[in-house]
Amino acid sequence: MKTLILQRYGGPEHIEFADTPRPVPKPHEILVQVHAAGLNPIDTMIPKGTFKPIIRLRLPSTLGSDVAGVAVEVGLKVTRFKPGDPVFASVLDLGTGTLAEFVTVPEHAAALKPANLDFVQAASIPMVGLTSWQALKERAGVKPGQKVFVPAGSGGIGTFAIQLAKYLGAKVGTTTSTGNVDLVRSLGADEVIDYKRQEFDEVLSGYDVVLGTVRGDALDKSLRILKPNSIVVSLIGPPDAAFARARRMNIFMVFVFAFLSRGIIRRAKKRGTTYSFLFVHPDGGQLTEIGKLIEAGRIRPVIDKVFPFEQAKEALAYLEQGRAKGKVVVQMR
């Protein structure tokens, strides 16, 4: 089968197409014929080695983390799926990749595709959906009436997180460029800051939750808009000691991550807020719940551009520019 492979860490020259054997599902896995694969920023960072301390790949490795397709074979112990089922999933950190004609997916990571989405739309959902769910619903416990700040509202995470926060009953603030103001408002954003004209920390105040998605000084600026007893959930780091312990890293890595995060944790405490780092994990049960919201019309996918499989490298390069409005998807079939 045709597969997009990372041969070794480095630049895009180490990413190439290859013919690889069709995988065979283990007892608790399903074999999915890939119809589309959604791309995420982490898919452009993994090849550079950015996540080597966290994600251990056995190179060469197939790239891609989100998938939508049809189950063509199921393992002997699979009970929730049968051949012919349309499914979607995230396989991040599960030892496999989705930019291939076929991929094996653990049963626990998969969910039935929402009936009102095509495969391209479904492939755009898993990682941004799970990240938003785990950050806002699980970690932050967003409640009706709270105020949630989601920076970069027109990006992949932003477009989904705004909608989920609104579903949870929150008032949502975001930042975006002039051309995307109407888009984020249509998704439910209540307070929209055009970052080319204003600094969000000079305008917003009284927020309960910040979703950290933008690198640089945005995280520190976010502390200024929070009220006491609020929470910052960062997706971009720095990782903290709790994260290292949860992944059962050795004591040295616990110390390293505690050292890296000590500054932001200290500054957050001074303002009476709590900082934590979130690294998304696959979860088919949560995807099922997300699928129900999509089928009910509470959340809709936002897709910027679709590339054919043959242009998957170009799709990764386009995503890395950081200008996509919503998601970038690679279509196989």
Buried (B, 14 or more C-beta within 10 A) or exposed (E): BBBBBBBEBEEBEBBEBEEBEBBEBBEBBBBBBBBBBBBBBBBBEBBBEEBEEBBEBEEBBBBBBBBBBBBBBBBEEBEBBEEEBBBBBBBBBBEBBBBBBBBBBBBBBBBBBBEEBBBBBBBBBBBBBBBBBBBBBEBBEBEEEBBBBBBBBBBBBBBBBBBBBBBBEBBBBBBBBEEBBEBBBEBBBBBBBBBEEEEBBEEBEEBBBBBBBBEEEBBEBBBBBBEEEBBBBBBBBBBBBBBBBEBEBEEEBBEBBBEBBEEBBEBBEEEEBBBBBBBBBBBBEBBBEBBEBBEEEEBBBBBBBBBEBEBBBEBBEBBBEEEBBBBBBBBBE
